[in-house]
């Protein structure tokens, strides 16, 4: 069964696209079929995977959401087992163009339901906002991953994100769950980083058993460390595994991928 994961954070620069792309690449390298949906008009995930948006000549997610184009006609292969539904700047207009459309928040979900292609994992890279595009991702997803930089203000922003997931779960997608928080840009030398992670774990523990989408959320054990190679590789259109396979960034995302896949395997075992 395909896992659909929306990767969201309304704050930019926290490692959201970096995590989406490199986690997807790591899982694809492990032999699973993975599809990335780029829901950010800046198209950073598309560029990171070597797909440069070319206006008017390349179909994008805009065509899916606004023009009802089948998603299979837009999807491109970026690497072995790794596919992407690209974005471009036109997607910014979708927020306005869909404003008066009835059922605009479930267009993506319906498009995915009509797609004959099957994947093990789908990762949706959302822009740094909580508008119509992110709402479509949350309506189509089963799970939410939240990349978080371990700073004090990040905890304030987290509450807004969680409120949004609760609202979507109540009104649009009852199966939506926040399952993982990814610590990015981690610096083990700072006391603050450890304190923020401790506070975050304490908050999640208090939510156990509550009727909220994050009741079973976990902070992944893998900490994605600050690594200049992770900042460099998007400009080359490569994942960290192609650009610097022996870097700490590659090691961290390989470890995170193992955790993410381990969650799926343990869930299957429990179900059996």
Buried (B, 14 or more C-beta within 10 A) or exposed (E): EBBBBBBBBBBEEBBBBBBBBBBBBBBBBBEBBBBBBBBBBBBBBBBBBBBEBEEEEBBBBBBBBBEEBBBEEBBBEBBEBBBBBBBBEBBBEBBEBBEEEEEBBBBBBBBBEEBEEEBBBBBBBBBBBBBBBBBBBBBBBBBBBBBBBBBEEBBEBBEEBBEBBBBBBEEBBEEBBBBBBBBBBBEEEEEEBBEBBEEBEEBBEEBEEEEBBBEEBBBBEBBBBBBEBBEBBBEEBBBBBBBBBEBBBBBBBBBBBBBBBEBBEEEEEEEE
